[in-house]
Amino acid sequence: MGNQAQGRVATMRRDNDTVAADAETFDDAVADMVGALREYADDWQDHLRDAPTHRDNWSLVQLIELSSDADLQTWLVNSGR
């Protein structure tokens, strides 16, 4: 990743704020977001899949579960480019 903007806060949000990460550097925010995505996928499998506001996130959960951490990092950094 290589972006080390010290003294700043990097915030990442995905899917209408379903998942968010905050950190002091961009790299840390990406790493935190990967962990937050994994936690969301676990929560979705456990109980969120039946909630009307989360029901349609099946494809996001599949992406998370089928991807390595490196794949998710690449997806986060390169999506939207």
PyMOL commands that set and color helices and strands:
alter all, ss='L'
color gray80, all
select helices_A, chain A and resi 26-46+48-50+55-66+69-78
alter helices_A, ss='H'
color red, helices_A
select strands_A, chain A and resi 10-14+19-23
alter strands_A, ss='S'
color yellow, strands_A
deselect
rebuild
show_as cartoon
